[in-house]
Amino acid sequence: MRVTEKGQVTIPKEIRDRLKIGPGSQVEFIPDDKGARLVVVSGNLDDSREDFAAWLKSMSGTFDTGGMTADEFMEWLRGPRDELGPR
């Protein structure tokens, strides 16, 4: 790879694809005994959104509020909100 005047390099497409490096990804160059290593700090933002969506779907139905509504659960969790008065 050739380094530009600004110190930029182009990561070959084969490596970007293999490491899932895309727009928005963050990488670091870490010096070692043989030179430097490319380390992916955070992958493609689109992949992280998909990963989060998959995690969220996997968690669906795992939280049991004991039949309480969301409002009832929040009141149980936080305590009554005196400033609002009775509902």
C-alpha positions, 0 to 999 in steps of 0.5 A: 500500500502507498501512503498519501501525503495526508498519511492515509492508506487504502485497506484492500477490499478483500481485507475489508470484506473479511473483517467487516470494515465498512463506512463508519468502522473504526480501526487502529494500527498497533505497533508490534515487533514485526511492524504494525497490526490493523485492529478493528475497534468497531465494525460496520455500523450497519452490522452493529445495528443488525447485531443489536436487533438480533440481540433485542429479538433474542431477549423478547419475552424474557422479562416478566413483570408479573402481569403489571403494565409498563406504567405499573411496573415503573411506579413499582420500580421508582415509587409513586410520583407525588407531584402528579397526584392521583391518576 
